[in-house]
Amino acid sequence: MKKPTIVACIPAYNEERTIARVVIEVGRYVDRVIVCDDGSTDLTGEIAGRLGAEVIRHERNMGYGAALHTLFKRAREIDPDVMVVLDADLQHNPSDVPRVVEPILRGEGDIVIGSRFLAGGSVEAPRYRVGGIKLITKLAKKASYGDVTDAQSGFRAYGRRAIHSIMPTEQGMGASTEILMQARENGLKIVEVPIKINYNVEKPSTQNPIVHGLDVVLSIVKQMSIRRPLLFYGLPGALAMMIALFFWVWTIQTFTATRQIMTNVALIAVASTMVGLMLLTTAVILWVLVSVVKGAK
């Protein structure tokens, strides 16, 4: 029986302090290590390359999602049995790779997420950060899989079907949730396994957690508006038209009785009508465009 091919894909930006250890340790469990050096200004790419990793460089820093896009594209070219993604800063323990990969090798799922919140997992982070992660996960569950416990985990494994079905387009941290949405659309099965995350690592720079959270939330909103335009724009549009109808009836009734127009009421009717028409038009146009794009695939 042929031994399955496992590739480790590591997005990295200015991680010269830790990239060597990650490449060496993860190399014990995989057949190939690929690092996307996302415009680092330090020696991240050079160190990874000298240790035997394949390094793909971005000329400038483009974001976590852009690095994932590059790694998925390369994985499709290689066509491994499993692609495992983990961070370059040692927050993820490379020794957990076999645990994350195993369900795919056993045919139990197409994507495996290393969860900090399952029994047996843990996260050493401030309460506000844990609370933010859980809030984002609740939003992601509404948009994708209702039983996922850690939608923002960057420690994941993808089987061959997932590798060839998913291609993130978000450039920022919202790519993690976008991947879940794409997985649901393609009928992929997701499994979670417990992992431990270490936030006590030295990092040269860390994105502000508030900016990070807003980036993810805005990404979720954008992706939902694209994927469910009739619900996202159509429902508010229909509500606005109902409000407009109420105020138009009020305006007409008042004019019939008094021969006077209540300016404030009439303005609300006009404004509600305009908003409703704009939202309904947007919903229909996006729905048609999305249907055409899906039909062309």
C-alpha positions as CSV (number, residue, x, y, z in Angstrom):
1,M,0.0,0.0,0.0
2,K,1.4,3.4,-1.0
3,K,2.4,5.6,1.9
4,P,0.3,8.8,1.9
5,T,2.1,12.1,1.1
6,I,1.8,14.8,3.7
7,V,2.9,18.4,3.0
8,A,3.2,21.1,5.7
9,C,2.4,24.6,4.6
10,I,3.5,27.5,6.7
11,P,2.5,31.1,6.2
12,A,5.2,33.3,7.7
13,Y,5.9,37.0,8.2
14,N,9.1,38.2,10.1
15,E,9.4,34.9,12.0
16,E,13.2,34.5,11.9
17,R,13.3,33.8,15.7
18,T,11.1,30.6,15.4
19,I,11.0,29.5,11.8
20,A,14.0,27.2,12.0
21,R,12.6,25.3,14.9
22,V,9.2,25.0,13.3
23,V,10.6,23.7,10.0
24,I,12.9,21.2,11.7
25,E,10.2,19.9,14.1
26,V,7.4,19.7,11.6
27,G,9.7,18.0,9.1
28,R,9.7,14.9,11.3
29,Y,6.1,14.3,10.5
30,V,5.7,15.3,6.9
31,D,7.3,14.6,3.5
32,R,7.7,18.1,2.4
33,V,7.7,21.6,4.0
34,I,6.6,24.7,2.1
35,V,6.9,28.2,3.6
36,C,5.2,31.2,2.1
37,D,7.4,34.2,3.1
38,D,4.8,36.9,3.0
39,G,7.1,39.9,2.4
40,S,9.3,39.5,5.4
41,T,11.9,42.1,6.1
42,D,14.1,39.7,8.1
43,L,15.8,36.4,7.4
44,T,12.6,34.2,7.6
45,G,12.8,33.0,4.0
46,E,16.6,32.5,4.0
47,I,16.5,30.4,7.1
48,A,13.7,28.2,6.0
49,G,15.3,27.6,2.6
50,R,18.6,26.6,4.1
51,L,16.9,24.1,6.3
52,G,15.4,22.4,3.2
53,A,12.0,24.0,3.0
54,E,10.5,25.1,-0.3
55,V,10.1,28.9,0.0
56,I,7.6,30.9,-2.0
57,R,8.2,34.7,-1.5
58,H,5.8,37.6,-1.8
59,E,7.5,40.8,-2.8
60,R,5.5,42.6,-0.1
61,N,3.4,41.8,2.9
62,M,-0.1,40.9,1.5
63,G,-1.7,39.3,4.6
64,Y,-2.5,35.9,6.1
65,G,-5.2,35.0,3.6
66,A,-2.9,35.9,0.6
67,A,-0.3,33.5,2.0
68,L,-2.9,30.8,2.3
69,H,-4.0,31.4,-1.3
70,T,-0.4,30.9,-2.4
71,L,0.0,27.7,-0.4
72,F,-3.2,26.2,-1.6
73,K,-2.2,27.0,-5.2
74,R,1.1,25.2,-4.7
75,A,-0.5,22.3,-2.9
76,R,-2.8,21.8,-5.9
77,E,0.2,21.5,-8.1
78,I,1.9,19.0,-5.9
79,D,-1.3,17.0,-5.2
80,P,-0.5,15.5,-1.8
81,D,-2.9,13.3,0.1
82,V,-2.9,15.7,3.0
83,M,-1.9,19.4,3.4
84,V,-1.4,20.6,7.0
85,V,-1.3,24.3,7.8
86,L,0.3,25.7,11.0
87,D,1.7,29.0,12.2
88,A,5.4,29.8,12.1
89,D,5.6,31.3,15.6
90,L,5.4,28.1,17.7
91,Q,2.0,28.9,19.0
92,H,1.1,25.6,17.3
93,N,3.0,22.6,18.5
94,P,4.5,20.7,15.5
95,S,4.2,17.4,17.5
96,D,0.4,17.8,17.2
97,V,0.6,17.3,13.4
98,P,0.0,13.5,13.5
99,R,-3.2,14.1,15.6
100,V,-4.5,16.7,13.2
101,V,-3.7,14.6,10.1
102,E,-4.9,11.2,11.4
103,P,-8.7,11.7,10.8
104,I,-8.1,12.4,7.1
105,L,-5.9,9.4,6.7
106,R,-8.6,7.3,8.3
107,G,-11.2,8.8,5.9
108,E,-13.2,10.4,8.6
109,G,-13.3,13.9,7.2
110,D,-12.1,16.3,4.4
111,I,-10.9,19.0,6.8
112,V,-9.6,18.7,10.3
113,I,-9.5,21.7,12.6
114,G,-7.2,21.8,15.7
115,S,-9.6,23.2,18.3
116,R,-8.5,25.1,21.5
117,F,-12.0,24.6,23.0
118,L,-12.6,20.9,22.8
119,A,-12.1,18.7,25.9
120,G,-8.3,18.1,26.0
121,G,-7.4,21.3,24.3
122,S,-6.4,24.6,25.9
123,V,-5.4,28.1,25.1
124,E,-3.2,30.3,27.2
125,A,-4.5,33.7,26.3
126,P,-6.1,36.7,28.0
127,R,-9.9,36.4,28.7
128,Y,-10.7,39.2,26.3
129,R,-9.0,37.5,23.5
130,V,-10.7,34.1,24.2
131,G,-14.0,35.9,24.4
132,G,-13.3,37.6,21.0
133,I,-12.4,34.2,19.4
134,K,-15.6,32.6,20.7
135,L,-17.8,35.6,19.5
136,I,-16.3,35.3,16.0
137,T,-16.8,31.6,16.1
138,K,-20.5,32.1,16.8
139,L,-20.8,34.4,13.8
140,A,-18.9,31.9,11.6
141,K,-21.2,29.1,12.8
142,K,-24.2,31.0,11.5
143,A,-22.4,31.3,8.1
144,S,-21.0,27.8,7.8
145,Y,-20.9,24.9,10.2
146,G,-23.1,25.0,13.3
147,D,-21.0,22.6,15.3
148,V,-17.5,24.1,14.9
149,T,-16.0,25.1,18.2
150,D,-12.9,27.0,16.9
151,A,-13.5,28.8,13.6
152,Q,-10.4,30.9,13.8
153,S,-7.9,28.1,14.4
154,G,-5.0,28.3,12.0
155,F,-3.9,24.7,12.7
156,R,-5.8,22.6,10.1
157,A,-5.3,19.7,7.8
158,Y,-6.9,19.3,4.3
159,G,-7.5,16.2,2.4
160,R,-7.1,16.0,-1.4
161,R,-10.8,16.8,-2.1
162,A,-10.6,19.9,0.1
163,I,-7.3,21.0,-1.5
164,H,-8.9,21.0,-4.9
165,S,-12.2,22.5,-3.8
166,I,-11.0,25.5,-1.7
167,M,-9.2,28.6,-2.7
168,P,-9.3,31.5,-0.3
169,T,-9.7,35.0,-1.7
170,E,-9.7,37.1,1.5
171,Q,-6.2,38.6,2.0
172,G,-6.6,39.1,5.8
173,M,-7.5,36.9,8.8
174,G,-11.0,36.5,7.5
175,A,-9.7,33.8,5.2
176,S,-10.1,31.2,8.0
177,T,-13.9,31.7,8.0
178,E,-14.1,32.0,4.2
179,I,-12.6,28.6,4.0
180,L,-15.3,27.2,6.2
181,M,-18.0,28.8,3.9
182,Q,-16.4,27.3,0.8
183,A,-16.2,23.9,2.5
184,R,-19.9,24.0,3.3
185,E,-20.7,25.0,-0.2
186,N,-18.7,22.0,-1.5
187,G,-20.2,19.5,0.9
188,L,-16.9,18.8,2.7
189,K,-16.9,17.1,6.1
190,I,-15.2,18.8,9.0
191,V,-13.7,17.1,12.0
192,E,-12.2,18.8,15.1
193,V,-9.5,17.5,17.4
194,P,-8.2,19.1,20.6
195,I,-4.9,21.0,20.5
196,K,-3.0,23.3,22.9
197,I,-2.0,26.8,21.9
198,N,0.9,28.6,23.4
199,Y,0.6,32.4,23.3
200,N,3.7,32.9,25.4
201,V,6.0,33.2,22.4
202,E,8.2,36.2,21.5
203,K,6.9,38.0,18.5
204,P,8.5,41.0,16.9
205,S,5.1,42.5,16.1
206,T,1.5,41.4,16.7
207,Q,-1.6,42.7,15.0
208,N,-3.9,44.6,17.4
209,P,-6.6,42.2,18.5
210,I,-9.3,44.7,17.9
211,V,-8.2,45.3,14.3
212,H,-7.9,41.6,13.9
213,G,-11.4,41.0,15.2
214,L,-12.9,43.8,13.0
215,D,-11.1,42.4,10.0
216,V,-12.6,38.9,10.5
217,V,-16.1,40.3,11.3
218,L,-16.2,42.5,8.2
219,S,-14.9,39.6,6.1
220,I,-17.8,37.4,7.4
221,V,-20.3,40.1,6.6
222,K,-18.9,40.5,3.1
223,Q,-18.8,36.8,2.4
224,M,-22.4,36.4,3.6
225,S,-23.6,39.3,1.5
226,I,-22.0,37.7,-1.6
227,R,-23.1,34.1,-0.9
228,R,-26.7,34.9,0.3
229,P,-27.7,38.2,-1.4
230,L,-31.4,37.5,-1.4
231,L,-31.3,37.1,2.4
232,F,-28.7,39.7,3.2
233,Y,-30.1,42.5,1.0
234,G,-33.5,41.2,0.0
235,L,-34.9,40.8,3.5
236,P,-34.0,44.3,4.7
237,G,-35.2,45.7,1.4
238,A,-38.6,44.0,1.8
239,L,-38.8,45.4,5.3
240,A,-38.0,48.9,4.1
241,M,-40.8,48.6,1.5
242,M,-43.3,47.5,4.1
243,I,-42.3,50.6,6.2
244,A,-42.6,52.8,3.1
245,L,-46.1,51.4,2.4
246,F,-47.2,52.2,6.0
247,F,-46.1,55.8,5.7
248,W,-47.5,56.2,2.2
249,V,-50.9,55.0,3.4
250,W,-50.6,57.4,6.4
251,T,-49.7,60.3,4.0
252,I,-52.6,59.6,1.6
253,Q,-55.1,59.2,4.4
254,T,-54.0,62.5,6.0
255,F,-54.1,64.3,2.6
256,T,-57.6,62.9,1.9
257,A,-58.9,64.1,5.2
258,T,-57.2,67.5,5.5
259,R,-55.9,68.3,2.0
260,Q,-52.5,68.8,3.6
261,I,-49.4,66.8,3.3
262,M,-47.5,65.9,6.4
263,T,-44.0,66.7,5.2
264,N,-42.1,64.5,7.8
265,V,-44.3,61.5,7.1
266,A,-44.0,61.9,3.4
267,L,-40.2,62.2,3.6
268,I,-40.0,59.0,5.6
269,A,-42.2,57.3,2.9
270,V,-40.0,58.5,0.1
271,A,-36.7,57.6,1.9
272,S,-38.0,54.1,2.8
273,T,-39.0,53.5,-0.7
274,M,-35.6,54.6,-2.1
275,V,-33.8,52.4,0.4
276,G,-36.0,49.4,-0.2
277,L,-35.7,49.7,-4.0
278,M,-31.9,50.0,-3.7
279,L,-31.6,47.0,-1.5
280,L,-33.9,44.8,-3.5
281,T,-32.2,45.8,-6.8
282,T,-28.8,45.0,-5.2
283,A,-30.1,41.6,-4.0
284,V,-31.4,40.6,-7.5
285,I,-28.3,41.8,-9.3
286,L,-25.9,40.0,-6.9
287,W,-28.1,36.8,-7.0
288,V,-27.9,36.8,-10.8
289,L,-24.2,37.4,-10.9
290,V,-23.5,34.7,-8.3
291,S,-25.7,32.2,-10.2
292,V,-23.9,33.0,-13.4
293,V,-20.5,32.5,-11.8
294,K,-21.5,29.3,-10.2
295,G,-22.9,28.0,-13.5
296,A,-19.7,28.8,-15.2
297,K,-17.6,26.7,-12.9
